[in-house]
């Protein structure tokens, strides 16, 4: 019998409507799952069992009256640590942060509370969100539930691990270079990076988005319908749009799909990763889609330019700290950021301009296609203790060659599991759409969800 902790958000809402399950029962089941797994996973921060229980009791009363508060009433959710929740400090993954309670909920947190979701607490991230890893100077090391010796990815590390382990159905992360999709891929769940500006956030920043992680496409769509509501605090948000988030059925016949297996720079996809992505492409082709090879477009100059700009951005923050706090930053991050200390203004400007060049070249490469298929990451989940697959601050972005271009181009992209390595590790397939076609990306992911081979059981931590 399926545990209440493993039910989807859609299944929970139907059970609440039918009065066959109570939000209180669900929260107790999820809290029991967390208590059993957390000593090994370390995916949560500021877990609030009593607050979640109180919210579940209020939800139970609303459902008994037939007056749910919103589209997620009673559904458990976790929120990434860098998305402000009122009264909870945001360390930003680093021991260098001076902790103080957040004054208000950031837009994504406000939307899910308004919709009645039960916030369990926050999930972990690495220092300043600048690692694709569960390694942090503030949080305990977050591990991958598929193999505790492996990394869950990052920077939405705890969100990916929590989704795979069954800490409830819905998890909220952020992504500026792959931080939703990489943990989704390495943890075998679905993770959507929406179009830039689709989900209001505060503070906004070039390329940064908030997006859902869940075990199914339908649950991601359910959460997106709530997250995409307007909020005036995001001065970079898209205009409000009517999106039929629940219309996930799509006939893929005649859809033009580019298959990208060589980004042009960065790590080459390992054979098992490439084979799984090619098998996914054949499945789409068998369903009537037109698959065409897509040539590489990312260059070393672009990736290194982006690296230079982000180093300076990080060094700007770290160098402003008192020395005793700056010394607490994860050594890998500090060493990486210090690489920007001596750059000239001209060097920084040229580095930033490479992000604009990356945007232009990415959009041009995608223009002939309705969608693009590629690996989420070129390698499977790596050792848990490492900061990155190569673990080299001089080459920090080699593994984000398939994700970061689509942050710069503002395109929606989703990661969905497409197979497993010989060792049983998940392999992520990334599906990229045209700008603003978030629902199209979800529809294609849902189509693949129905055509892919049966998935392995979710990991169980005894």
Beta strands, then each sheet from edge to edge (+ up, - down):
strand 1: 44-45
strand 2: 76-80
strand 3: 118-123
strand 4: 170-175
strand 5: 190-193
strand 6: 209-214
strand 7: 256-260
strand 8: 290-293
strand 9: 371-375
strand 10: 413-420
strand 11: 426-433
sheet 1: 1+ 3- 2- 4- 6+ 5- 10+ 11- 9+ 7+ 8+
end
